[in-house]
Amino acid sequence: MRGGAANPVRLRYTKLGKIRWISHRDVARALERAFRIAQLPLAFSEGFSPRPRVSFGLALSTGHESEAEYVDLVLAAPVDVDVLADRLNGGLPDGMRIVGAVALADRAPALQEAVTCVEWRVDVAHGDLTDVDPARLREQVDAALSRPTLEATRRRKGRDVVEDVRPAIRRIIVCDEPSTIPLPLGGLPTVVEMEMSTQPRGAKPGEVLAAIGDFTDVRARRTYQWIERDGARQEPLDADTRPRVPEAYAS
């Protein structure tokens, strides 16, 4: 559908389990398929090749899980956001679920610009996939965070570059309880919680762990994304929402 009043909506969804191995592009296709099955009245862009007005948030690396992914879409007619998750979930693959929906204010900032901080829960092992001594890892984390710079090797445009990831790190906590997922050679990964800035440039958990020592993330899960303004922190479903008013919803 084209024309008519704009009705922006923000969705929160999960990506858990085996579906973590599909790419960001495949996630987009899965959601667009669910929109078609639910017959959402998507608004389309103008021009020679109109596209659905769908805008994704921060990309999630293939192999990572998430409890807090977001996508904004513009509808050509209003819908009842209270039942939107139920309408969409029947068309999504296992491991992907819509867990929240809100009506968004007009001209709300794009997710990629608005989100300033993300949190991770990461299962950590040595590079040879053996278990890690938590006490030793704490020492290495403390030593790394005490340094003014922390260099990591990143892959950009087909080549390796060395960049300082220290400005992106806000907090790293080594948890006492290990993961419940065993490693290939025995033992259990150590669980680390990370809080990372996304602006002006973010960093991936694996890049940070490799910079700290001989560690790798064997399973990383994004648990929260935050929008921070004027000293306050909001989850994206609570930011830039449109006040709710009684109305007749279209299907």
Phi and psi restraints in degrees (value plus and minus 20) as a CYANA .aco file:
   2 ARG   PHI    -147.7  -107.7
   2 ARG   PSI     132.2   172.2
   3 GLY   PHI      63.7   103.7
   3 GLY   PSI     157.9   197.9
   4 GLY   PHI      63.0   103.0
   4 GLY   PSI     155.7   195.7
   5 ALA   PHI     -89.8   -49.8
   5 ALA   PSI     125.9   165.9
   6 ALA   PHI    -104.0   -64.0
   6 ALA   PSI     119.8   159.8
   7 ASN   PHI    -151.3  -111.3
   7 ASN   PSI      63.0   103.0
   8 PRO   PHI     -92.7   -52.7
   8 PRO   PSI     122.6   162.6
   9 VAL   PHI    -156.1  -116.1
   9 VAL   PSI     123.0   163.0
  10 ARG   PHI    -135.6   -95.6
  10 ARG   PSI     112.7   152.7
  11 LEU   PHI    -134.2   -94.2
  11 LEU   PSI     123.7   163.7
  12 ARG   PHI    -131.2   -91.2
  12 ARG   PSI     115.2   155.2
  13 TYR   PHI    -160.7  -120.7
  13 TYR   PSI     142.8   182.8
  14 THR   PHI    -128.0   -88.0
  14 THR   PSI     137.7   177.7
  15 LYS   PHI    -159.7  -119.7
  15 LYS   PSI      77.4   117.4
  16 LEU   PHI    -152.2  -112.2
  16 LEU   PSI     128.0   168.0
  17 GLY   PHI      63.4   103.4
  17 GLY   PSI    -168.7  -128.7
  18 LYS   PHI     -82.4   -42.4
  18 LYS   PSI     -44.5    -4.5
  19 ILE   PHI     -90.1   -50.1
  19 ILE   PSI     -27.1    12.9
  20 ARG   PHI     -82.3   -42.3
  20 ARG   PSI     -37.0     3.0
  21 TRP   PHI    -106.3   -66.3
  21 TRP   PSI     -22.8    17.2
  22 ILE   PHI    -107.5   -67.5
  22 ILE   PSI     133.7   173.7
  23 SER   PHI     -98.1   -58.1
  23 SER   PSI     148.3   188.3
  24 HIS   PHI     -79.7   -39.7
  24 HIS   PSI     -58.6   -18.6
  25 ARG   PHI     -84.7   -44.7
  25 ARG   PSI     -59.1   -19.1
  26 ASP   PHI     -89.3   -49.3
  26 ASP   PSI     -53.1   -13.1
  27 VAL   PHI     -81.2   -41.2
  27 VAL   PSI     -64.7   -24.7
  28 ALA   PHI     -80.3   -40.3
  28 ALA   PSI     -62.3   -22.3
  29 ARG   PHI     -84.7   -44.7
  29 ARG   PSI     -59.4   -19.4
  30 ALA   PHI     -83.3   -43.3
  30 ALA   PSI     -61.9   -21.9
  31 LEU   PHI     -87.7   -47.7
  31 LEU   PSI     -62.8   -22.8
  32 GLU   PHI     -83.7   -43.7
  32 GLU   PSI     -54.8   -14.8
  33 ARG   PHI     -84.6   -44.6
  33 ARG   PSI     -62.2   -22.2
  34 ALA   PHI     -83.4   -43.4
  34 ALA   PSI     -56.8   -16.8
  35 PHE   PHI     -82.2   -42.2
  35 PHE   PSI     -60.3   -20.3
  36 ARG   PHI     -87.4   -47.4
  36 ARG   PSI     -64.0   -24.0
  37 ILE   PHI     -81.0   -41.0
  37 ILE   PSI     -60.4   -20.4
  38 ALA   PHI     -98.7   -58.7
  38 ALA   PSI     -25.4    14.6
  39 GLN   PHI      36.1    76.1
  39 GLN   PSI      25.6    65.6
  40 LEU   PHI     -87.9   -47.9
  40 LEU   PSI     120.6   160.6
  41 PRO   PHI    -101.1   -61.1
  41 PRO   PSI      51.1    91.1
  42 LEU   PHI     -84.2   -44.2
  42 LEU   PSI     118.8   158.8
  43 ALA   PHI    -103.9   -63.9
  43 ALA   PSI     130.8   170.8
  44 PHE   PHI    -139.8   -99.8
  44 PHE   PSI     134.1   174.1
  45 SER   PHI     -90.9   -50.9
  45 SER   PSI     142.4   182.4
  46 GLU   PHI    -105.6   -65.6
  46 GLU   PSI     153.0   193.0
  47 GLY   PHI      90.1   130.1
  47 GLY   PSI    -195.3  -155.3
  48 PHE   PHI     -87.0   -47.0
  48 PHE   PSI     -55.9   -15.9
  49 SER   PHI    -145.2  -105.2
  49 SER   PSI      60.5   100.5
  50 PRO   PHI     -84.4   -44.4
  50 PRO   PSI     120.4   160.4
  51 ARG   PHI    -146.0  -106.0
  51 ARG   PSI     131.4   171.4
  52 PRO   PHI     -77.1   -37.1
  52 PRO   PSI     121.4   161.4
  53 ARG   PHI    -104.9   -64.9
  53 ARG   PSI      61.1   101.1
  54 VAL   PHI    -144.3  -104.3
  54 VAL   PSI     109.8   149.8
  55 SER   PHI    -150.3  -110.3
  55 SER   PSI     100.1   140.1
  56 PHE   PHI    -109.9   -69.9
  56 PHE   PSI     136.0   176.0
  57 GLY   PHI    -104.2   -64.2
  57 GLY   PSI    -172.7  -132.7
  58 LEU   PHI     -80.1   -40.1
  58 LEU   PSI     111.4   151.4
  59 ALA   PHI     -85.6   -45.6
  59 ALA   PSI     123.3   163.3
  60 LEU   PHI    -126.0   -86.0
  60 LEU   PSI     106.5   146.5
  61 SER   PHI     -82.2   -42.2
  61 SER   PSI     123.5   163.5
  62 THR   PHI     -77.8   -37.8
  62 THR   PSI     113.1   153.1
  63 GLY   PHI      79.4   119.4
  63 GLY   PSI     -34.3     5.7
  64 HIS   PHI    -115.6   -75.6
  64 HIS   PSI     127.7   167.7
  65 GLU   PHI    -118.9   -78.9
  65 GLU   PSI     148.2   188.2
  66 SER   PHI    -176.5  -136.5
  66 SER   PSI     120.3   160.3
  67 GLU   PHI    -119.2   -79.2
  67 GLU   PSI     -24.2    15.8
  68 ALA   PHI    -167.4  -127.4
  68 ALA   PSI      55.8    95.8
  69 GLU   PHI    -128.0   -88.0
  69 GLU   PSI     134.0   174.0
  70 TYR   PHI    -156.1  -116.1
  70 TYR   PSI     129.8   169.8
  71 VAL   PHI    -167.0  -127.0
  71 VAL   PSI     118.9   158.9
  72 ASP   PHI    -126.3   -86.3
  72 ASP   PSI     120.6   160.6
  73 LEU   PHI    -160.2  -120.2
  73 LEU   PSI     133.2   173.2
  74 VAL   PHI    -132.0   -92.0
  74 VAL   PSI     108.4   148.4
  75 LEU   PHI    -125.3   -85.3
  75 LEU   PSI     129.8   169.8
  76 ALA   PHI    -105.2   -65.2
  76 ALA   PSI     -27.4    12.6
  77 ALA   PHI    -168.6  -128.6
  77 ALA   PSI     130.7   170.7
  78 PRO   PHI     -88.6   -48.6
  78 PRO   PSI     129.6   169.6
  79 VAL   PHI    -151.7  -111.7
  79 VAL   PSI     142.2   182.2
  80 ASP   PHI    -102.6   -62.6
  80 ASP   PSI      87.1   127.1
  81 VAL   PHI     -88.7   -48.7
  81 VAL   PSI     -39.3     0.7
  82 ASP   PHI     -86.9   -46.9
  82 ASP   PSI     -45.5    -5.5
  83 VAL   PHI    -133.1   -93.1
  83 VAL   PSI     -14.3    25.7
  84 LEU   PHI     -85.2   -45.2
  84 LEU   PSI     -59.5   -19.5
  85 ALA   PHI     -79.4   -39.4
  85 ALA   PSI     -65.7   -25.7
  86 ASP   PHI     -82.2   -42.2
  86 ASP   PSI     -57.4   -17.4
  87 ARG   PHI     -85.1   -45.1
  87 ARG   PSI     -55.5   -15.5
  88 LEU   PHI    -110.1   -70.1
  88 LEU   PSI     -51.8   -11.8
  89 ASN   PHI     -84.8   -44.8
  89 ASN   PSI     -48.3    -8.3
  90 GLY   PHI     -85.0   -45.0
  90 GLY   PSI     -39.6     0.4
  91 GLY   PHI    -121.7   -81.7
  91 GLY   PSI     -13.5    26.5
  92 LEU   PHI    -122.3   -82.3
  92 LEU   PSI     130.4   170.4
  93 PRO   PHI     -92.3   -52.3
  93 PRO   PSI     142.9   182.9
  94 ASP   PHI     -76.6   -36.6
  94 ASP   PSI     115.9   155.9
  95 GLY   PHI      78.1   118.1
  95 GLY   PSI     -37.8     2.2
  96 MET   PHI    -129.9   -89.9
  96 MET   PSI     107.7   147.7
  97 ARG   PHI    -165.4  -125.4
  97 ARG   PSI     116.9   156.9
  98 ILE   PHI     -98.2   -58.2
  98 ILE   PSI     104.6   144.6
  99 VAL   PHI    -137.6   -97.6
  99 VAL   PSI     -17.5    22.5
 100 GLY   PHI    -191.2  -151.2
 100 GLY   PSI     129.6   169.6
 101 ALA   PHI    -170.8  -130.8
 101 ALA   PSI     117.1   157.1
 102 VAL   PHI    -159.7  -119.7
 102 VAL   PSI     132.3   172.3
 103 ALA   PHI     -97.4   -57.4
 103 ALA   PSI     112.7   152.7
 104 LEU   PHI    -122.1   -82.1
 104 LEU   PSI     127.1   167.1
 105 ALA   PHI     -86.6   -46.6
 105 ALA   PSI     129.7   169.7
 106 ASP   PHI     -82.5   -42.5
 106 ASP   PSI     121.5   161.5
 107 ARG   PHI      38.4    78.4
 107 ARG   PSI      12.3    52.3
 108 ALA   PHI     -85.8   -45.8
 108 ALA   PSI     125.1   165.1
 109 PRO   PHI     -78.3   -38.3
 109 PRO   PSI     125.3   165.3
 110 ALA   PHI     -82.8   -42.8
 110 ALA   PSI     127.8   167.8
 111 LEU   PHI     -76.4   -36.4
 111 LEU   PSI     -63.1   -23.1
 112 GLN   PHI     -84.7   -44.7
 112 GLN   PSI     -45.2    -5.2
 113 GLU   PHI    -108.7   -68.7
 113 GLU   PSI     -52.1   -12.1
 114 ALA   PHI    -102.5   -62.5
 114 ALA   PSI     -57.5   -17.5
 115 VAL   PHI     -93.1   -53.1
 115 VAL   PSI     105.9   145.9
 116 THR   PHI    -134.8   -94.8
 116 THR   PSI     -30.6     9.4
 117 CYS   PHI    -172.9  -132.9
 117 CYS   PSI     121.7   161.7
 118 VAL   PHI    -152.2  -112.2
 118 VAL   PSI     134.1   174.1
 119 GLU   PHI    -139.7   -99.7
 119 GLU   PSI     126.0   166.0
 120 TRP   PHI    -149.5  -109.5
 120 TRP   PSI     129.9   169.9
 121 ARG   PHI    -139.5   -99.5
 121 ARG   PSI     100.0   140.0
 122 VAL   PHI    -146.8  -106.8
 122 VAL   PSI     110.2   150.2
 123 ASP   PHI    -104.0   -64.0
 123 ASP   PSI     104.3   144.3
 124 VAL   PHI    -136.3   -96.3
 124 VAL   PSI     117.1   157.1
 125 ALA   PHI    -157.3  -117.3
 125 ALA   PSI     148.5   188.5
 126 HIS   PHI     -87.2   -47.2
 126 HIS   PSI     145.9   185.9
 127 GLY   PHI     -80.6   -40.6
 127 GLY   PSI     -44.4    -4.4
 128 ASP   PHI    -112.3   -72.3
 128 ASP   PSI      -6.2    33.8
 129 LEU   PHI      43.6    83.6
 129 LEU   PSI      15.9    55.9
 130 THR   PHI    -124.6   -84.6
 130 THR   PSI     141.8   181.8
 131 ASP   PHI     -92.6   -52.6
 131 ASP   PSI     141.6   181.6
 132 VAL   PHI    -133.3   -93.3
 132 VAL   PSI     120.5   160.5
 133 ASP   PHI     -96.9   -56.9
 133 ASP   PSI      95.2   135.2
 134 PRO   PHI     -77.1   -37.1
 134 PRO   PSI     -59.8   -19.8
 135 ALA   PHI     -82.8   -42.8
 135 ALA   PSI     -63.4   -23.4
 136 ARG   PHI     -85.2   -45.2
 136 ARG   PSI     -59.8   -19.8
 137 LEU   PHI     -83.5   -43.5
 137 LEU   PSI     -60.1   -20.1
 138 ARG   PHI     -79.7   -39.7
 138 ARG   PSI     -61.8   -21.8
 139 GLU   PHI     -81.4   -41.4
 139 GLU   PSI     -63.1   -23.1
 140 GLN   PHI     -89.9   -49.9
 140 GLN   PSI     -57.2   -17.2
 141 VAL   PHI     -84.1   -44.1
 141 VAL   PSI     -67.4   -27.4
 142 ASP   PHI     -79.5   -39.5
 142 ASP   PSI     -61.5   -21.5
 143 ALA   PHI     -85.1   -45.1
 143 ALA   PSI     -61.0   -21.0
 144 ALA   PHI     -86.4   -46.4
 144 ALA   PSI     -62.5   -22.5
 145 LEU   PHI     -93.2   -53.2
 145 LEU   PSI     -37.8     2.2
 146 SER   PHI    -100.1   -60.1
 146 SER   PSI     -31.4     8.6
 147 ARG   PHI    -107.3   -67.3
 147 ARG   PSI     129.0   169.0
 148 PRO   PHI     -91.1   -51.1
 148 PRO   PSI     -45.3    -5.3
 149 THR   PHI    -153.7  -113.7
 149 THR   PSI     134.8   174.8
 150 LEU   PHI    -162.9  -122.9
 150 LEU   PSI      84.6   124.6
 151 GLU   PHI    -105.8   -65.8
 151 GLU   PSI     115.7   155.7
 152 ALA   PHI    -151.4  -111.4
 152 ALA   PSI     126.6   166.6
 153 THR   PHI    -110.1   -70.1
 153 THR   PSI     105.4   145.4
 154 ARG   PHI    -145.2  -105.2
 154 ARG   PSI     131.5   171.5
 155 ARG   PHI    -116.5   -76.5
 155 ARG   PSI      96.6   136.6
 156 ARG   PHI    -153.6  -113.6
 156 ARG   PSI     104.3   144.3
 157 LYS   PHI      32.2    72.2
 157 LYS   PSI      22.7    62.7
 158 GLY   PHI      61.2   101.2
 158 GLY   PSI     -11.7    28.3
 159 ARG   PHI    -160.5  -120.5
 159 ARG   PSI     136.0   176.0
 160 ASP   PHI    -103.8   -63.8
 160 ASP   PSI     113.3   153.3
 161 VAL   PHI    -149.9  -109.9
 161 VAL   PSI     131.1   171.1
 162 VAL   PHI    -123.6   -83.6
 162 VAL   PSI     106.1   146.1
 163 GLU   PHI    -155.0  -115.0
 163 GLU   PSI     136.0   176.0
 164 ASP   PHI    -105.2   -65.2
 164 ASP   PSI      96.3   136.3
 165 VAL   PHI    -119.2   -79.2
 165 VAL   PSI     -21.3    18.7
 166 ARG   PHI     -78.7   -38.7
 166 ARG   PSI     -59.0   -19.0
 167 PRO   PHI     -82.5   -42.5
 167 PRO   PSI     -43.0    -3.0
 168 ALA   PHI    -100.3   -60.3
 168 ALA   PSI     -38.5     1.5
 169 ILE   PHI    -107.2   -67.2
 169 ILE   PSI     101.2   141.2
 170 ARG   PHI    -119.2   -79.2
 170 ARG   PSI     -59.5   -19.5
 171 ARG   PHI    -178.5  -138.5
 171 ARG   PSI     118.9   158.9
 172 ILE   PHI    -154.9  -114.9
 172 ILE   PSI     103.7   143.7
 173 ILE   PHI    -142.1  -102.1
 173 ILE   PSI     106.0   146.0
 174 VAL   PHI    -109.5   -69.5
 174 VAL   PSI      99.3   139.3
 175 CYS   PHI    -101.3   -61.3
 175 CYS   PSI     134.7   174.7
 176 ASP   PHI     -95.6   -55.6
 176 ASP   PSI     -59.7   -19.7
 177 GLU   PHI    -104.5   -64.5
 177 GLU   PSI     109.7   149.7
 178 PRO   PHI     -95.4   -55.4
 178 PRO   PSI     151.2   191.2
 179 SER   PHI     -87.6   -47.6
 179 SER   PSI     141.2   181.2
 180 THR   PHI    -116.6   -76.6
 180 THR   PSI     -19.3    20.7
 181 ILE   PHI    -117.8   -77.8
 181 ILE   PSI      93.8   133.8
 182 PRO   PHI     -88.8   -48.8
 182 PRO   PSI     132.3   172.3
 183 LEU   PHI    -104.9   -64.9
 183 LEU   PSI     138.4   178.4
 184 PRO   PHI     -77.4   -37.4
 184 PRO   PSI     -55.0   -15.0
 185 LEU   PHI    -121.1   -81.1
 185 LEU   PSI      -3.1    36.9
 186 GLY   PHI      77.1   117.1
 186 GLY   PSI     142.2   182.2
 187 GLY   PHI      64.8   104.8
 187 GLY   PSI     155.2   195.2
 188 LEU   PHI    -144.5  -104.5
 188 LEU   PSI     122.4   162.4
 189 PRO   PHI     -83.6   -43.6
 189 PRO   PSI     133.5   173.5
 190 THR   PHI    -107.6   -67.6
 190 THR   PSI     119.5   159.5
 191 VAL   PHI    -113.9   -73.9
 191 VAL   PSI     111.9   151.9
 192 VAL   PHI    -145.1  -105.1
 192 VAL   PSI     116.4   156.4
 193 GLU   PHI    -125.7   -85.7
 193 GLU   PSI     112.1   152.1
 194 MET   PHI    -144.9  -104.9
 194 MET   PSI     121.2   161.2
 195 GLU   PHI    -141.3  -101.3
 195 GLU   PSI     102.9   142.9
 196 MET   PHI    -149.6  -109.6
 196 MET   PSI     117.9   157.9
 197 SER   PHI     -93.0   -53.0
 197 SER   PSI     132.3   172.3
 198 THR   PHI    -128.4   -88.4
 198 THR   PSI     -32.0     8.0
 199 GLN   PHI    -151.0  -111.0
 199 GLN   PSI     122.1   162.1
 200 PRO   PHI     -93.3   -53.3
 200 PRO   PSI     -35.5     4.5
 201 ARG   PHI    -171.5  -131.5
 201 ARG   PSI     116.0   156.0
 202 GLY   PHI    -112.9   -72.9
 202 GLY   PSI    -190.2  -150.2
 203 ALA   PHI    -171.6  -131.6
 203 ALA   PSI     128.4   168.4
 204 LYS   PHI    -106.1   -66.1
 204 LYS   PSI     130.0   170.0
 205 PRO   PHI     -74.4   -34.4
 205 PRO   PSI     -63.4   -23.4
 206 GLY   PHI     -83.1   -43.1
 206 GLY   PSI     -56.3   -16.3
 207 GLU   PHI     -84.5   -44.5
 207 GLU   PSI     -62.6   -22.6
 208 VAL   PHI     -86.6   -46.6
 208 VAL   PSI     -64.3   -24.3
 209 LEU   PHI     -84.1   -44.1
 209 LEU   PSI     -59.7   -19.7
 210 ALA   PHI     -86.3   -46.3
 210 ALA   PSI     -52.4   -12.4
 211 ALA   PHI     -92.7   -52.7
 211 ALA   PSI     -49.4    -9.4
 212 ILE   PHI     -95.1   -55.1
 212 ILE   PSI     -58.0   -18.0
 213 GLY   PHI    -199.8  -159.8
 213 GLY   PSI    -179.4  -139.4
 214 ASP   PHI    -103.1   -63.1
 214 ASP   PSI      45.8    85.8
 215 PHE   PHI    -147.8  -107.8
 215 PHE   PSI     135.6   175.6
 216 THR   PHI    -161.5  -121.5
 216 THR   PSI     132.4   172.4
 217 ASP   PHI    -107.8   -67.8
 217 ASP   PSI      98.7   138.7
 218 VAL   PHI    -110.3   -70.3
 218 VAL   PSI     -38.0     2.0
 219 ARG   PHI    -183.1  -143.1
 219 ARG   PSI      93.0   133.0
 220 ALA   PHI    -132.8   -92.8
 220 ALA   PSI     115.3   155.3
 221 ARG   PHI    -149.6  -109.6
 221 ARG   PSI     102.1   142.1
 222 ARG   PHI     -97.7   -57.7
 222 ARG   PSI     102.9   142.9
 223 THR   PHI    -124.3   -84.3
 223 THR   PSI     -49.6    -9.6
 224 TYR   PHI    -167.5  -127.5
 224 TYR   PSI     130.5   170.5
 225 GLN   PHI    -147.9  -107.9
 225 GLN   PSI     124.2   164.2
 226 TRP   PHI    -151.2  -111.2
 226 TRP   PSI     123.7   163.7
 227 ILE   PHI    -128.9   -88.9
 227 ILE   PSI     102.7   142.7
 228 GLU   PHI    -136.4   -96.4
 228 GLU   PSI     105.4   145.4
 229 ARG   PHI    -164.8  -124.8
 229 ARG   PSI     114.8   154.8
 230 ASP   PHI      31.7    71.7
 230 ASP   PSI      19.9    59.9
 231 GLY   PHI      60.3   100.3
 231 GLY   PSI     -19.8    20.2
 232 ALA   PHI    -129.4   -89.4
 232 ALA   PSI     131.3   171.3
 233 ARG   PHI    -140.2  -100.2
 233 ARG   PSI     110.9   150.9
 234 GLN   PHI    -152.1  -112.1
 234 GLN   PSI     122.2   162.2
 235 GLU   PHI     -91.4   -51.4
 235 GLU   PSI     122.5   162.5
 236 PRO   PHI     -77.0   -37.0
 236 PRO   PSI     -43.6    -3.6
 237 LEU   PHI     -94.7   -54.7
 237 LEU   PSI     -32.9     7.1
 238 ASP   PHI    -122.5   -82.5
 238 ASP   PSI     -27.5    12.5
 239 ALA   PHI    -122.7   -82.7
 239 ALA   PSI     121.4   161.4
 240 ASP   PHI      40.3    80.3
 240 ASP   PSI      10.8    50.8
 241 THR   PHI    -104.8   -64.8
 241 THR   PSI     137.3   177.3
 242 ARG   PHI    -112.2   -72.2
 242 ARG   PSI     114.1   154.1
 243 PRO   PHI     -75.6   -35.6
 243 PRO   PSI     119.5   159.5
 244 ARG   PHI    -105.1   -65.1
 244 ARG   PSI     112.8   152.8
 245 VAL   PHI    -153.5  -113.5
 245 VAL   PSI     127.6   167.6
 246 PRO   PHI     -81.5   -41.5
 246 PRO   PSI     115.5   155.5
 247 GLU   PHI    -180.8  -140.8
 247 GLU   PSI     144.6   184.6
 248 ALA   PHI    -109.3   -69.3
 248 ALA   PSI     102.9   142.9
 249 TYR   PHI    -111.4   -71.4
 249 TYR   PSI     122.1   162.1
 250 ALA   PHI    -112.6   -72.6
 250 ALA   PSI     136.0   176.0
